Amino acid sequence: MRRSIILASAVILAACDSGPKVSIENATPEEVAAEMKKSGVAEQLRKPGQWQTTMSVVDIAAPGMPPEALGQMRQMMGNGQSTERCVTEAELKQVESFIGQNNANCRFDHYRVSGGKIDGKAKCTQGPVNQLMTMNGNFTADTSDMTIRSETSGGPPGQNMTVTMNIKSKRLGDCKPSAPPAAAG
């Protein structure tokens, strides 16, 4: 669930700085994806090519979690983890896979892409556990810089937490011959 929202946000950030816009409220992931296609934003996603993405954990708070466990979690999530991969034109056309299709447990309070900015807020529920996610950032067709905050509540002590992360991506050029295209989804 969280992976889908993060991927959606990272890909949407790469939309063109001008042109089509998306502004939708109280929408399912499917409705957001449909609006992106209808508005033309889906056609303006990041350029295909070799992309480098760096994720940094800004803050983690988990009331009730033992300090040792919280420390291990911080180490596992790392800081400044970078990945590099080839993103194909075909992959960029699969908007639904990035937004989180068929997820009846999630709903966007709002989702806006316009003028080089993205702003979104979604809530996902699974049983008694709620996850509230906000995403804000800036983008061009070759770069993106987004902050995502995820607040999880309703779980047992130690599993309720708030995580804030920053995700920066930049296009390095064409795909490297030795870099196979990434699988969509």
Secondary structure, DSSP 8 states (H G I E B T S, - for coil): -HHHHHHHHHHHTTS-SSS--EEEEEE-HHHHHHHHHHHTGGGGS--SEEEEEEEEEEEEE-TTS-HHHHHHHHHHH-EEEEEEEEE-HHHHT-HHHHHTTT-TTEEEEEEEEETTEEEEEEEEEETTEEEEEEEEEEE-SSEEEEEEEEEEESSSTTS-EEEEEEEEEEEEES--TTS-B----
